[in-house]
């Protein structure tokens, strides 16, 4: 049995890993030849300002007094340069956003499996192609572009990572640090001949990464005074930087400036998905090689932004984020980044038609080079009769297009198988053919596992042909109406589970249907009190999937309410146990009081931390210490409780709720409590159901112990109710995961939920805490089902098989829904659902 279990897990984990290996591999190719135009560029140097997390509307709109928050940038728009909206792509995170800006390609899908802070594979960028680059800002961003550059020509200056503190009194210091260090850098350059010489070279880049706006947005929301005041500080800082650059270079007119953002931010202070507030960012550029403002009378845009921003008379030129990289490369005359897919936005260039034509021609060749390398690589590992070239870009058509384009430029036309020995041999032959097919196409070794693993599995299935035949005969012997009824109910239940991954309100529909369970059985008449508890908590839990996943506002009062309810429930349980057990006061009461004290401390920490952060006094150290102690103790205290089923379950609930309270910011604090109450009702309902069916239960719920070893001779045969129990388990696991959020994307969770533990930016610790918050309801469900298994004398092997069948049927839906594009929320919703199925199987320890 153990071997069967291990093999089953191994098979599912292999196919789970196959999704990463097949769908989420890097699309980047290497081996292209750098492409650049031989014509002299308009600028000798480029200054790139990136205001992390700045929304387009927050910059361009006027305040309540009709004044601009960024008067210097607005003056640039009206008198010196060109502007528009930069359309970013999902995922709207800092790393992919900066890669798109500086390297010209959008998110590498292999990053979902290989990294967060750094791109998973080496890539070329504008900074790498420059002669020299100096950068100031966040270590998370700058180090990414300095890591694998060819040569020692990219110099970065960063502040300490601990300075990225969401709870700091004034996070604008992240931006003023950049401006101050740039000024000091240029002051020092006048006394450093070597540095002064480098600064006067051509093809150089200055990169100023400004993180304050993003940090203020996360901590206080984009509508806050802190976020808006930070924009004013950035605007004033840029004005000072521009003046300093012009003065240092003697107003030679050879400096190009670009101001933009990597992504925006939602009203509730997060980013990562595809809401317009996250994908619409400002783009303003001026200086050498850039067109001056163009006054227009009308502009055709579907949105109403121009009127709202009072910019109707200045030509707006929107741009895709990846197009910024070729624009910057063109301005200073460096090769286009090799992996760039950006298209040079000619309307921004103030240059001759010849320069524009040569530049866009070079841009086209650079993109075509990637296509040719990719096609060559694919052709080398594919059988000739299986390889089909892209007809619209065959070699002859490529040469024809390039020849015509070059000709137009010269002419100055710039605008143009049964179980037997035979079965065994057959499957061996199939395996050999599959392996040979993979070998000649030079596929990686992992593909052999994916393709060959089904061969022995199907061989084992077909060897049990007699069992399959008996199963079919048993189904056919059932009355047609019963068979069709069971089939329809089973199909409907599984489809509801599948739809719940995409439409959370399907969980509400399912829970409402569960509330009607006592009425279609004899439970309502036999156990009315237990049935009422089941109905009440089913309907109460059904409310949570209807609550908002993202964009919800913090409500500490609800967190306090959840804590008080847990304390009241604890007092009731203590009073009940005191009356029932004489030894409770001396042996078990201290542990319960300690756990209640832990709950009180959790409530205090949440309340005082929230007040401290509102006053901008940061996270109190004592609160932080208490939070980590409560988290650590939650893993130990339940083990000290008596092994009696009810008392152990309640001890687990108290410990986990203390931690969950610390990680909650609103209504979700009530979710584990309601879920646990429903789980207690479920345990009693299942025991009543078993008694109703005539199966004797030797022990009551209040006396069964978790260490109780079930007598194998007492394990009963599976029945239809066991299928329902397996389905309930899967349904409650899905509800536990998606009841208050979506595990596919951190965009669904507020980073402020971990502020009781830390406020200094630490993605892995924060991610681990939020993941534990997601897993707590899951643990509660699994503990409850362990109790159901004990009370109903259910075979763990039979349970595992039923859960496996239900999960695999669901997985068949999801395999066809895997996608490798979109935001992490879009990708994760489809990828995460299969990983969730695997986690269900892993949770079945027996």
KEFI-551208 format. One line per 2 residues: number of its first residue (from 1); their letters; for each residue x, y, z of C-alpha. Coordinates in steps of 0.5 Angstrom, whole numbers. Layout:
<mikes>
NUM = A = X:Y:Z | ...
</mikes>
This chain:
<mikes>
1 = XX = 0:0:0 | 6:5:2
3 = XX = 9:3:-5 | 3:5:-9
5 = XX = 2:11:-5 | 9:13:-6
7 = XX = 8:11:-14 | 2:15:-14
9 = XX = 5:21:-11 | 11:21:-16
11 = XX = 7:20:-22 | 3:26:-21
13 = XX = 9:30:-19 | 12:29:-25
15 = XX = 7:31:-29 | 6:37:-25
17 = XX = 14:39:-26 | 12:38:-34
19 = XX = 8:44:-34 | 14:48:-32
21 = XX = 19:45:-36 | 14:45:-43
23 = XX = 10:51:-42 | 15:56:-38
25 = XX = 21:56:-42 | 25:62:-44
27 = XX = 23:65:-51 | 30:69:-51
29 = XX = 35:66:-56 | 42:68:-57
31 = XX = 47:69:-62 | 44:75:-66
33 = XX = 49:80:-69 | 48:87:-66
35 = XX = 45:92:-71 | 46:100:-71
37 = XX = 45:105:-76 | 52:108:-78
39 = XX = 49:115:-78 | 51:120:-72
41 = XX = 46:120:-67 | 43:127:-64
43 = XX = 45:126:-57 | 52:124:-53
45 = XX = 48:122:-47 | 42:120:-44
47 = XX = 39:121:-37 | 33:116:-35
49 = XX = 29:117:-29 | 24:112:-27
51 = XX = 19:113:-22 | 17:107:-19
53 = XX = 10:105:-18 | 8:112:-21
55 = XX = 1:112:-24 | -1:116:-31
57 = XX = -7:120:-28 | -3:122:-21
59 = XX = 2:125:-25 | -2:129:-31
61 = XX = -8:131:-27 | -9:137:-23
63 = XX = -10:138:-16 | -17:140:-13
65 = XX = -14:147:-13 | -13:147:-21
67 = XX = -5:146:-20 | 0:141:-22
69 = XX = 3:136:-17 | 9:136:-22
71 = XX = 10:143:-25 | 16:142:-28
73 = XX = 14:136:-32 | 8:139:-34
75 = XX = 12:145:-37 | 16:140:-41
77 = XX = 10:138:-44 | 8:144:-46
79 = XX = 14:148:-48 | 20:143:-49
81 = XX = 18:136:-51 | 14:130:-53
83 = XX = 9:126:-48 | 4:120:-48
85 = XX = 2:114:-44 | 7:108:-44
87 = XX = 2:102:-44 | 6:97:-40
89 = XX = 4:89:-40 | 2:84:-34
91 = XX = 5:82:-30 | 6:90:-27
93 = XX = 12:88:-23 | 18:92:-22
95 = XX = 23:87:-25 | 19:86:-32
97 = XX = 17:93:-32 | 25:95:-32
99 = XX = 27:90:-37 | 22:92:-42
101 = XX = 24:99:-41 | 31:98:-41
103 = XX = 32:91:-45 | 26:92:-50
105 = XX = 22:85:-48 | 17:83:-44
107 = XX = 16:78:-38 | 20:72:-39
109 = XX = 15:66:-38 | 21:62:-35
111 = XX = 21:67:-29 | 15:64:-26
113 = XX = 19:58:-24 | 26:61:-23
115 = XX = 26:68:-20 | 23:74:-17
117 = XX = 28:79:-17 | 33:77:-23
119 = XX = 31:75:-30 | 32:68:-30
121 = XX = 37:68:-36 | 42:73:-39
123 = XX = 40:78:-43 | 42:84:-47
125 = XX = 40:91:-45 | 41:99:-47
127 = XX = 46:99:-41 | 50:93:-43
129 = XX = 51:97:-50 | 53:103:-48
131 = XX = 60:106:-47 | 59:107:-40
133 = XX = 53:107:-35 | 52:110:-28
135 = XX = 46:108:-24 | 43:110:-17
137 = XX = 37:107:-13 | 34:101:-11
139 = XX = 39:95:-10 | 34:90:-13
141 = XX = 33:94:-19 | 40:96:-21
143 = XX = 44:90:-19 | 40:86:-24
145 = XX = 43:90:-30 | 50:90:-27
147 = XX = 50:83:-26 | 52:80:-33
149 = XX = 54:86:-37 | 60:85:-42
151 = XX = 66:89:-39 | 67:93:-33
153 = XX = 63:99:-35 | 56:99:-31
155 = XX = 57:103:-24 | 52:102:-19
157 = XX = 50:106:-13 | 45:103:-8
159 = XX = 42:105:-1 | 42:99:4
161 = XX = 36:94:3 | 33:95:10
163 = XX = 32:103:8 | 26:100:4
165 = XX = 21:100:10 | 14:101:9
167 = XX = 13:103:16 | 18:108:16
169 = XX = 16:115:18 | 19:118:11
171 = XX = 20:114:5 | 21:120:1
173 = XX = 28:119:3 | 29:114:-2
175 = XX = 29:119:-7 | 32:125:-4
177 = XX = 38:120:-3 | 39:119:-10
179 = XX = 38:126:-12 | 44:128:-7
181 = XX = 48:122:-9 | 48:124:-16
183 = XX = 50:132:-14 | 55:129:-10
185 = XX = 58:125:-16 | 58:130:-20
187 = XX = 62:135:-15 | 67:129:-14
189 = XX = 68:129:-22 | 71:136:-23
191 = XX = 77:133:-18 | 77:127:-21
193 = XX = 80:127:-28 | 79:120:-30
195 = XX = 72:120:-28 | 71:127:-32
197 = XX = 74:124:-38 | 69:118:-38
199 = XX = 63:123:-37 | 65:127:-43
201 = XX = 65:121:-47 | 59:119:-52
203 = XX = 54:114:-52 | 53:114:-44
205 = XX = 47:113:-40 | 45:116:-33
207 = XX = 40:112:-29 | 36:114:-23
209 = XX = 31:109:-20 | 26:113:-16
211 = XX = 23:108:-11 | 19:113:-6
213 = XX = 13:113:-10 | 12:106:-10
215 = XX = 13:105:-3 | 9:111:-1
217 = XX = 3:108:-5 | 4:101:-2
219 = XX = 4:104:5 | -1:109:4
221 = XX = -5:108:-2 | -4:113:-9
223 = XX = -10:117:-6 | -6:119:0
225 = XX = -3:126:1 | 4:122:2
227 = XX = 4:119:-5 | 2:126:-8
229 = XX = 7:130:-4 | 12:125:-6
231 = XX = 11:126:-13 | 12:134:-12
233 = XX = 19:132:-9 | 21:128:-15
235 = XX = 19:133:-20 | 23:138:-16
237 = XX = 29:133:-16 | 28:132:-23
239 = XX = 28:140:-24 | 35:140:-20
241 = XX = 38:134:-24 | 36:137:-31
243 = XX = 39:144:-29 | 45:140:-26
245 = XX = 46:136:-32 | 46:142:-37
247 = XX = 51:146:-33 | 56:141:-32
249 = XX = 56:140:-40 | 56:147:-41
251 = XX = 49:147:-45 | 51:143:-51
253 = XX = 45:141:-53 | 47:134:-53
255 = XX = 43:131:-47 | 37:127:-48
257 = XX = 32:126:-42 | 27:121:-41
259 = XX = 22:120:-35 | 17:114:-34
261 = XX = 15:109:-29 | 16:101:-29
263 = XX = 8:100:-27 | 2:104:-24
265 = XX = -2:102:-18 | -9:100:-16
267 = XX = -13:105:-11 | -12:100:-6
269 = XX = -4:100:-6 | -2:94:-10
271 = XX = 0:92:-17 | 2:86:-21
273 = XX = -5:85:-25 | -8:88:-31
275 = XX = -12:94:-29 | -11:101:-32
277 = XX = -9:104:-26 | -3:99:-26
279 = XX = -2:99:-34 | -2:106:-36
281 = XX = 4:110:-34 | 7:117:-36
283 = XX = 12:118:-41 | 15:124:-42
285 = XX = 22:126:-46 | 25:132:-48
287 = XX = 32:134:-50 | 37:132:-56
289 = XX = 33:128:-62 | 26:129:-59
291 = XX = 21:133:-62 | 18:139:-59
293 = XX = 11:140:-57 | 6:140:-62
295 = XX = -1:144:-61 | -7:141:-64
297 = XX = -14:142:-64 | -17:135:-64
299 = XX = -14:128:-62 | -18:122:-63
301 = XX = -17:117:-56 | -23:113:-54
303 = XX = -21:115:-46 | -23:122:-43
305 = XX = -16:123:-40 | -14:129:-44
307 = XX = -20:133:-42 | -19:131:-35
309 = XX = -12:133:-35 | -13:139:-39
311 = XX = -8:137:-44 | -13:137:-50
313 = XX = -8:142:-54 | -2:138:-53
315 = XX = -1:132:-58 | -1:126:-54
317 = XX = 3:120:-57 | 2:113:-53
319 = XX = 7:108:-53 | 8:101:-52
321 = XX = 13:100:-46 | 18:96:-50
323 = XX = 19:101:-55 | 22:106:-50
325 = XX = 29:101:-51 | 30:102:-58
327 = XX = 28:110:-58 | 33:111:-52
329 = XX = 38:106:-57 | 37:111:-63
331 = XX = 38:117:-59 | 45:116:-57
333 = XX = 47:111:-63 | 48:104:-59
335 = XX = 46:98:-62 | 39:96:-61
337 = XX = 38:91:-55 | 39:84:-58
339 = XX = 33:81:-55 | 29:87:-56
341 = XX = 22:86:-59 | 20:94:-59
343 = XX = 19:98:-65 | 22:105:-65
345 = XX = 17:110:-64 | 19:115:-70
347 = XX = 14:120:-68 | 18:122:-62
349 = XX = 24:123:-66 | 26:130:-69
351 = XX = 31:128:-74 | 32:127:-82
353 = XX = 27:123:-86 | 34:119:-87
355 = XX = 36:118:-80 | 29:115:-79
357 = XX = 29:111:-85 | 35:108:-83
359 = XX = 34:107:-76 | 27:103:-77
361 = XX = 30:99:-82 | 36:97:-77
363 = XX = 30:96:-72 | 27:91:-77
365 = XX = 33:87:-78 | 35:87:-71
367 = XX = 28:83:-69 | 29:79:-76
369 = XX = 35:77:-73 | 32:74:-67
371 = XX = 27:70:-72 | 32:67:-76
373 = XX = 36:64:-70 | 30:62:-67
375 = XX = 28:58:-73 | 35:55:-74
377 = XX = 35:52:-67 | 28:49:-68
379 = XX = 30:47:-75 | 36:43:-72
381 = XX = 32:39:-67 | 26:37:-71
383 = XX = 25:32:-77 | 26:35:-84
385 = XX = 19:32:-86 | 16:35:-79
387 = XX = 19:42:-80 | 14:47:-83
389 = XX = 17:54:-84 | 13:61:-83
391 = XX = 11:62:-90 | 10:69:-89
393 = XX = 18:70:-87 | 21:65:-92
395 = XX = 28:66:-93 | 26:69:-100
397 = XX = 21:73:-98 | 26:76:-92
399 = XX = 31:78:-98 | 26:81:-102
401 = XX = 23:85:-96 | 30:88:-94
403 = XX = 32:89:-101 | 26:93:-103
405 = XX = 26:97:-96 | 34:98:-98
407 = XX = 32:101:-105 | 27:105:-102
409 = XX = 32:109:-98 | 37:110:-103
411 = XX = 31:113:-108 | 29:117:-102
413 = XX = 22:114:-102 | 22:114:-94
415 = XX = 14:114:-94 | 13:106:-98
417 = XX = -8:-5:-56 | -11:-14:-48
419 = XX = -7:-17:-43 | -2:-22:-46
421 = XX = 5:-23:-48 | 3:-19:-54
423 = XX = 1:-13:-50 | 7:-13:-46
425 = XX = 11:-13:-53 | 7:-8:-56
427 = XX = 8:-3:-50 | 16:-4:-50
429 = XX = 15:-3:-58 | 11:3:-56
431 = XX = 16:6:-51 | 22:4:-56
433 = XX = 19:8:-62 | 17:14:-57
435 = XX = 25:14:-54 | 27:14:-62
437 = XX = 23:20:-64 | 25:24:-58
439 = XX = 32:22:-59 | 33:24:-66
441 = XX = 30:31:-65 | 35:32:-59
443 = XX = 29:34:-54 | 32:35:-47
445 = XX = 32:29:-42 | 26:31:-38
447 = XX = 22:30:-44 | 23:23:-44
449 = XX = 20:22:-37 | 14:26:-39
451 = XX = 13:22:-46 | 15:15:-43
453 = XX = 12:15:-36 | 4:14:-39
455 = XX = 7:7:-43 | 8:3:-36
457 = XX = 2:6:-33 | -3:5:-39
459 = XX = 0:-2:-39 | -2:-3:-31
461 = XX = -9:-1:-33 | -10:-6:-39
463 = XX = -7:-11:-35 | -13:-11:-30
465 = XX = -18:-11:-35 | -22:-16:-31
467 = XX = -23:-11:-26 | -25:-6:-31
469 = XX = -30:-11:-34 | -33:-12:-27
471 = XX = -34:-5:-26 | -37:-4:-32
473 = XX = -42:-10:-31 | -43:-7:-24
475 = XX = -45:0:-27 | -50:-4:-32
477 = XX = -53:-8:-27 | -56:-1:-23
479 = XX = -63:1:-25 | -62:6:-31
481 = XX = -65:12:-27 | -60:11:-21
483 = XX = -54:10:-26 | -56:17:-29
485 = XX = -58:20:-23 | -51:19:-20
487 = XX = -48:21:-26 | -51:27:-27
489 = XX = -50:29:-19 | -43:27:-20
491 = XX = -42:31:-26 | -45:37:-23
493 = XX = -41:37:-17 | -34:36:-21
495 = XX = -36:42:-25 | -38:46:-20
497 = XX = -31:45:-17 | -28:47:-23
499 = XX = -32:53:-24 | -30:55:-17
501 = XX = -23:57:-19 | -26:62:-24
503 = XX = -32:64:-21 | -31:64:-13
505 = XX = -39:65:-12 | -40:58:-15
507 = XX = -37:56:-8 | -43:60:-5
509 = XX = -48:56:-9 | -44:50:-7
511 = XX = -45:52:1 | -52:53:0
513 = XX = -53:47:-3 | -50:43:3
515 = XX = -54:47:7 | -60:43:4
517 = XX = -57:36:6 | -60:35:12
519 = XX = -67:36:9 | -66:30:4
521 = XX = -64:25:9 | -67:23:16
523 = XX = -62:28:19 | -67:33:20
525 = XX = -71:29:24 | -66:25:28
527 = XX = -61:30:30 | -64:37:29
529 = XX = -59:41:33 | -53:38:30
531 = XX = -57:40:23 | -59:47:25
533 = XX = -51:48:27 | -49:45:20
535 = XX = -54:49:16 | -53:56:20
537 = XX = -45:55:19 | -46:53:12
539 = XX = -50:59:10 | -45:64:14
541 = XX = -39:61:11 | -43:62:4
543 = XX = -42:69:5 | -34:70:5
545 = XX = -33:68:-3 | -38:74:-5
547 = XX = -33:79:-1 | -28:82:-5
549 = XX = -21:79:-6 | -17:85:-8
551 = XX = -19:92:-7 | -22:91:0
553 = XX = -20:96:6 | -17:95:12
555 = XX = -22:94:18 | -19:93:25
557 = XX = -25:93:28 | -27:86:25
559 = XX = -20:83:27 | -22:85:34
561 = XX = -29:82:33 | -26:76:31
563 = XX = -21:75:37 | -27:77:42
565 = XX = -31:71:39 | -25:66:40
567 = XX = -25:68:47 | -32:68:48
569 = XX = -32:61:45 | -26:59:49
571 = XX = -29:61:56 | -35:57:54
573 = XX = -31:51:52 | -27:52:59
575 = XX = -33:52:63 | -36:46:59
577 = XX = -30:42:60 | -29:44:68
579 = XX = -36:41:69 | -35:35:65
581 = XX = -28:33:67 | -25:33:75
583 = XX = -18:33:72 | -19:39:68
585 = XX = -17:45:72 | -11:42:75
587 = XX = -8:39:68 | -11:42:62
589 = XX = -13:49:64 | -6:52:65
591 = XX = -5:51:57 | -12:53:55
593 = XX = -11:60:59 | -4:60:56
595 = XX = -7:60:49 | -13:65:51
597 = XX = -7:70:53 | -4:69:46
599 = XX = -10:71:43 | -11:77:48
601 = XX = -4:79:46 | -5:78:38
603 = XX = -11:83:39 | -7:88:43
605 = XX = -1:87:38 | -6:88:32
607 = XX = -9:94:35 | -3:98:37
609 = XX = 1:96:31 | -4:99:27
611 = XX = -4:106:31 | 3:106:31
613 = XX = 3:106:23 | -2:111:23
615 = XX = 2:116:27 | 8:114:23
617 = XX = 12:111:29 | 14:105:25
619 = XX = 13:98:28 | 14:97:35
621 = XX = 20:92:37 | 16:89:43
623 = XX = 10:88:38 | 15:85:33
625 = XX = 18:80:38 | 11:78:41
627 = XX = 8:77:34 | 14:72:32
629 = XX = 14:68:39 | 6:67:38
631 = XX = 8:65:31 | 13:60:34
633 = XX = 9:57:40 | 3:56:35
635 = XX = 7:50:32 | 8:47:39
637 = XX = 2:49:44 | -3:44:40
639 = XX = 2:38:42 | 2:39:49
641 = XX = -6:39:49 | -9:32:51
643 = XX = -10:27:45 | -18:27:45
645 = XX = -21:29:39 | -25:35:41
647 = XX = -20:38:46 | -14:37:41
649 = XX = -18:40:35 | -20:46:39
651 = XX = -13:47:42 | -11:47:34
653 = XX = -16:52:33 | -14:57:38
655 = XX = -6:57:36 | -8:58:29
657 = XX = -13:63:30 | -8:67:34
659 = XX = -3:67:29 | -8:69:23
661 = XX = -11:75:27 | -4:78:27
663 = XX = -4:77:19 | -11:79:18
665 = XX = -13:86:16 | -21:86:16
667 = XX = -26:81:15 | -22:75:13
669 = XX = -20:74:21 | -27:71:22
671 = XX = -26:66:16 | -22:61:20
673 = XX = -27:61:26 | -33:60:22
675 = XX = -30:55:18 | -28:51:24
677 = XX = -35:51:27 | -37:48:20
679 = XX = -32:43:21 | -34:41:28
681 = XX = -41:41:26 | -39:36:20
683 = XX = -36:31:24 | -42:30:28
685 = XX = -46:30:22 | -42:24:19
687 = XX = -43:20:26 | -50:21:26
689 = XX = -50:19:18 | -46:13:20
691 = XX = -51:11:26 | -57:12:21
693 = XX = -54:7:16 | -54:2:21
695 = XX = -46:2:22 | -45:2:30
697 = XX = -40:7:33 | -36:4:38
699 = XX = -34:11:41 | -37:18:41
701 = XX = -33:24:39 | -32:27:46
703 = XX = -28:20:47 | -24:19:41
705 = XX = -17:20:41 | -12:22:35
707 = XX = -8:17:37 | -13:12:37
709 = XX = -11:6:32 | -17:3:28
711 = XX = -18:-4:28 | -17:-6:21
713 = XX = -22:-12:22 | -27:-6:23
715 = XX = -26:-2:17 | -32:-3:13
717 = XX = -33:-3:5 | -34:3:1
719 = XX = -41:6:0 | -44:12:-4
721 = XX = -44:16:2 | -36:15:2
723 = XX = -36:19:-5 | -40:24:-2
725 = XX = -35:25:4 | -29:25:-1
727 = XX = -33:30:-5 | -34:34:1
729 = XX = -26:34:3 | -24:37:-4
731 = XX = -30:42:-4 | -28:45:3
733 = XX = -20:45:1 | -22:49:-5
735 = XX = -26:53:0 | -20:54:5
737 = XX = -16:56:-1 | -20:61:-4
739 = XX = -25:63:1 | -22:70:2
741 = XX = -17:70:-3 | -13:68:-10
743 = XX = -7:64:-9 | -5:65:-16
745 = XX = -2:72:-15 | 0:76:-9
747 = XX = -4:82:-12 | -10:78:-8
749 = XX = -6:80:-2 | -5:86:2
751 = XX = 2:87:4 | 0:90:10
753 = XX = -2:84:13 | 5:82:15
755 = XX = 6:89:18 | 6:86:25
757 = XX = 12:82:24 | 16:86:19
759 = XX = 15:93:15 | 22:93:12
761 = XX = 21:90:5 | 23:83:5
763 = XX = 20:79:-1 | 21:72:1
765 = XX = 19:73:9 | 13:77:7
767 = XX = 11:71:2 | 12:66:7
769 = XX = 8:69:12 | 2:70:7
771 = XX = 3:63:5 | 2:61:12
773 = XX = -4:65:12 | -7:62:6
775 = XX = -5:55:9 | -8:56:16
777 = XX = -15:54:13 | -13:48:9
779 = XX = -10:45:16 | -16:46:20
781 = XX = -20:42:14 | -15:37:14
783 = XX = -15:36:22 | -23:36:21
785 = XX = -23:30:16 | -18:26:20
787 = XX = -23:26:25 | -28:24:20
789 = XX = -24:19:18 | -23:16:25
791 = XX = -31:17:27 | -33:14:21
793 = XX = -28:8:21 | -26:10:14
795 = XX = -21:6:10 | -15:11:8
797 = XX = -13:7:2 | -21:8:0
799 = XX = -21:15:1 | -14:17:-2
801 = XX = -17:13:-9 | -23:17:-9
803 = XX = -20:24:-8 | -15:22:-13
805 = XX = -21:20:-18 | -24:27:-17
807 = XX = -18:31:-17 | -16:28:-23
809 = XX = -22:29:-27 | -22:36:-25
811 = XX = -14:36:-27 | -17:34:-34
813 = XX = -20:40:-35 | -14:45:-32
815 = XX = -9:41:-37 | -13:45:-43
817 = XX = -13:51:-39 | -6:52:-38
819 = XX = -3:59:-41 | 4:62:-41
821 = XX = 2:69:-42 | -2:75:-38
823 = XX = -1:77:-31 | 1:73:-25
825 = XX = -6:73:-23 | -8:70:-30
827 = XX = -3:65:-31 | -3:63:-24
829 = XX = -10:62:-24 | -9:57:-29
831 = XX = -3:54:-27 | -4:54:-19
833 = XX = -11:50:-20 | -6:44:-22
835 = XX = -1:45:-16 | -7:46:-12
837 = XX = -10:39:-14 | -3:36:-13
839 = XX = -3:39:-6 | -9:36:-4
841 = XX = -6:29:-6 | 0:31:-1
843 = XX = -4:32:5 | -7:25:5
845 = XX = -1:23:9 | -4:16:9
</mikes>
